[in-house]
Amino acid sequence: MLQFGIDLGGTKTEIIVLNESGEPLLRHRNATPSHSYDAIVANITALVHNAASELNTNDFTLGIGIPGAVSPATGLIKNANTTCLIGRDLQGDLQRALSQRVILANDADCLALSEATDGAGAGYKTVFAVIIGTGCGGGWVVNGQLLGGPNAIAGEWGHNPLPWRNAEDGEAPCYCGQHGCLETLLSGPGMRQQALQETGLDLSAPEWAERATRGEAQALEVLQRYYRRLAKALAAVINLMDPHVIVLGGGVSNLPGLCTEVPRLWGDYVFSDTVCTPLKQSVHGDSSGVRGAAWLGAAVNRSGR
């Protein structure tokens, strides 16, 4: 049986098909029509139909990583930074459109499952994986299994406040209704907005990174402030749960020196004489979430749940 996985991101939607050995047979992506719920459902439906047709198969599992979670109370989407999904029966609507069982999970959970299975977290007992991209979230894998809870928010790291806050750390409003969430500082849009307030320049994270590699002092300062904020945020995770490894994914994780600079700084905040936790960049890069979605469908199918 083939394993179809979809990563529904804020800017792109990607499908991958893996065989039972985890080898990719197909991979396509297109822009996410994030303005319209109906367009998102139609886009995912078309991606699945086209992939099944291209591979001439109707025998597959389907897992989808989403920028939010399914409410255990209602079965509807909650906590999505693609806000048109909130309050909608995405799982039910897709199952009706595809006549196919659909397994949904948070996109950070999919990243964590992918990297714990055959990526940077493989072989570690506990893996905390972080997506830093359009949004900001996390997921936990313990002994190879995704960790969940009664509220479907395990690893929702991005909607906690920045600890050890300084006067320079902004407290911008978040779509969740709070102010100063990690997502408003550490996501790609959050970093851009914070740097705009600090410098008056409206540049994306990759643009700041490019300037920093040229040695521009202002860009180096922007990145250093970002690294310290991330170090504080991850130190709080280490203090609380002490994971065996932390894996970073998402576009902002490509900032130069991230996995060396942040561990150099987080020792100031971790309640320990030494910090042995490795910080690693995802092995599968921007394919990690979609691979995790494919593994998700396969895992649920094997368990019969």
N, C-alpha and C positions, 0 to 999 in steps of 0.2 A: 504493500500500500504506500502511495506517495504521501508526502507531508507538505501541504500548502500553508504558507505563512504570509500574513500581511501586516505591515507596519503602517498604521494610520498616524502620520505626523501632522504638525501644524502647517507645514509648507509642502510636504511631499507624501505620496502614498506609494508604497513599494510592495511587490509580491515576489516571493521566492518559492521554488518547489525543490524539496530535497528528496532523495531516495532514502531507503531504510538505513543506509550507511552514513547519511548526513552529507552526501555529495550533492552540490547544486546542479539541477537540470535546467533551470530557467530562472531568469530574474528580470523584472521590468519595474519601472517607476514612472509616475507622472505627478503633476501638480495636484495638491489637495484643494478641492473647491470648498474651502473652509467657511465660505459665506452662507452655505446652504446645506441643511441636513439631508434633504432629498437628493441633492447632487452627490453628496458623499456616499449615500447608499447605492446610488446608480453607478458611481465610479468603482466602488468595490465589487459590485456585482459583475460589471463588465470585465474587470481584471481577472476575476475567478473564471468566468465563462471563457474568456480568450485563452487563458493558460490551460484549462482543461481541453479545449479544442486543439491547441497547438501540440499538446502531449498525447492527445487521443485517449483520454482517461476520464472515467467517472468514479474511480476508486481512490479516494483521498480523504485525509483528515484536514480540517481547516481551523487554524488558530489565528487570532487577530489581536495585535497589541494596540491599545488605544490610549490617548492622552487623558486618562481619567479612570474611573472604576465603575463597576456595576453595584448599585446599592443592594445589600442583602435584604433590605426591608421592602423595596418596591420592584426590583429587577430593572430599574431605569438607570441611565447614566448619571453619575454625579462627579463633581470635582474635576471637570474637564476644562483645560484652558482653550480648547476649541469649543467655545461656549454654546454653539448651536446644537451640540450633542446632549447638553444637560436636560434631563427630564424625558429623554426619548428612549424607546425600546429598541435600541440598536441591534441587540442579539436577535430578538424576535423578528424584526423587520428584515434582517439579512437572511435568517433561516427561511422565512416565507419567500423571499425573492430567489433564493438559491436552491430550495428544497434540499438542504444540506445542514447537518449539525454544525454549529459555529461555537467555538470556545473563545471567550473574550478575557483579556487580562490587561492590567496596566502596562504601558510600554516599558517602564523601568523594570517591572517584574520580568518582562521578556528579555531585556538586556541581561539581567542577573542570571536567568536560567541559561541563556546562550553562553555566557562567559564561564559559568560554573560547569557547564557540560563539556565544552571543548575549547575553551578560550583562556583568558588570563587568570581565571579563578579555578581552573580545573585542578583537582587534587587537594583543595583547601576545604576544611570542615565547614566553615562559615564564610559566606561571601556577601559583602554589601556592595552593590553596584549602583552607580549614580549616573543619571542622564543630565547633562548640562547642554541644552540646546535652545529651542524655542521656549521650552519650559524647563523645569528643574524638579527632579524627583528621584526616588531610590527604590530599590527592591532587595529582599533578603532571600538567600538560598542557604539552607541548613542540611548537611548530609545529602546534597543533590536534589532536595525538594524545596519548592517555593514555600516561603513562610507566609501564612495568611492569618487573619484574625476576624472577630465577629463584626467589625466595622468596615472591612475591606480597605484598610488604609495602612497596612504594614509597610514601613519604609517611606511614608509620605513626608520625607525630610524637607522638601522645598517649601512647605507651609508651616514652618517653625520660624521664629525670629532669629536673627543673627545674634549669637552669644558674644559676650565681652565687647559690646558695641562701643564705638568711638563717636565723637561729635561729627566726624566727616562721613559716617555711614548713613546713607539716606534712609528714610522711612516712607517710601512711596506707597500709595495705595495698591493693593493687590486685587485681582478679580474675585478672589475668595471672600472679600469683604473686610479683611484685616489690613494692617499697614506694616511694612518692614519685613515681609516674608523673605526668606532666602531667595526665592524665585525672582523677587524684584531687584536683587543685587547680583545674583550669580548666573542667571540665564543669559542667553545672548542679548535679547532686548533689554534686560535689566542692566547688564554691564554697559551697554551703549548709553542708556539713559543716565546712569550714575557718572560715567566718564564725561558726558555732556555737561552735567551740573558742575563737575570739578574743573573742566578745562575750557568749556564753551565750544568744543569741537564735536560735531555729530558724526562719529565714525563707528563702523561695525567692529566686532571683536577681531575678525581677520585683518582689517585695516590697521587696528592698533598693533596687532602682532607683527605685521609687515614693517611698520615704523620702528618697532622695538628691535627687530633683527638688523635694522640699519643703524642702531645705536642712538636713536633720538631720545633725549633725556625725558621729555614729557611722556612719551609712550612707555618708557621703562618704568616710570613712576605709576602710571595707570595700571600696568600689569602687576607691579609689586603690591599695590593696594588690593588688587583683585586676589592675588595669591594669599595674602594674609586673611582676607575674608573667608576664602575657601578653607584655609587651614583651621580657622576658628570653628567653622561649621562642621568639618570632619572630626575635629578634636572632640566635639560634643558627642558625636556618634561613637567614637572610641571609648570615651568615658562611660557611656551608657551600655554598650553592647560588646565592645572589644572584639570586633570581627578579625578573622585570621587574614583577610586580605580585603582591600578596597579597590574596586575597579571603576575607572572613569570612562564614560562614553558620551556621545553627542558632539556636535560641532565645536563647542567651546573647549572641549577636552583636548583639542589640537593646539591650544596655545603653547608656545615654546617654553620648555623647561618646567611645565606644570608638575610632573611627577617627581621632579627633584627639588623644586623650590618649596612646594607645599609641605613635604615632610621635614624640611629644614626649619620650617616655622611652627609646625603644630606642637612641637615639644614644649613650647611656652604655655600651652593650655591643657595638655593631657596630664592627668593626675597619676603620674608614674615617674620613676627615676629614669627609665628608658622607654622608647617607643619602638617596638619591633614590627609594627604593622607595615607590610609593603603596600605601596600605592602604585597601581599599574594602569596603563592605558589598555582599553579593550583590544583584544587581538583581531576581532572581526570588524572593527571600525563602525562605519555607519550601516553595516549589514547585521550588526549584532542583534538589534531589536527584532528584525524580520526573521532572522534565524531562530531566535527564541520563541517567536510566535509559532513557527513550524514545529519546534520541539514540544511546545505546549499542547498542540492538538494531538500529537502522537502519544504523549504521556497520558493524557486523559483517556484516549482511546484504549491504551493498554490496561489502564486501571478499571475501565468499564464505568467510570463515573461521569 
